[in-house]
Every structure is written in C-alpha cells, then in structure tokens.
Amino acid sequence: MRPRPPSEAIVTDSIYGKPLADWLSAFPLLRPLMEMTPVEWFNPAVAPLVQVLADIRSMR
C-alpha cells in the first residue's frame, strides 16, 4: 500500500481524544511527518549529537 500524498491525507481534529493542536505543539516533528516531508531526528539516548554529526560527516 503506497502512502497517500498530503493532499489526500485524512485529517482529524484529535488523536486519542487530545486536540491535534496540542500534539503539534508538544511534538514539533509531527507536522513535517504528517506532510510526508523528510525529517531528521537524532536520539540523544543512543549517541550524543556531536558524535552523530561526526558520523554523518564521515559518510559523505
């Protein structure tokens, strides 16, 4: 099943009873994910940002 383009996405006013605006303010990466745009997120519990950036630079 292919993902729906943003123009066809199903939009609701709430997720698990919580208003969508609350989710978007609490989780800033949610909007670009909903719009299906590329997103980068680094988990600091896995590796510090400095290490992640060094790893990314070495892959280029």
Stockholm file with secondary structure:
# STOCKHOLM 1.0

chainA/1-60         MRPRPPSEAIVTDSIYGKPLADWLSAFPLLRPLMEMTPVEWFNPAVAPLVQVLADIRSMR
#=GR chainA/1-60 SS CCCCCGGGCCCCSEETTEEHHHHHHHCTTHHHHHTTCCCCCCCTTTSCHHHHHHHHHHHC
#=GC SS_cons        CCCCCGGGCCCCSEETTEEHHHHHHHCTTHHHHHTTCCCCCCCTTTSCHHHHHHHHHHHC
//
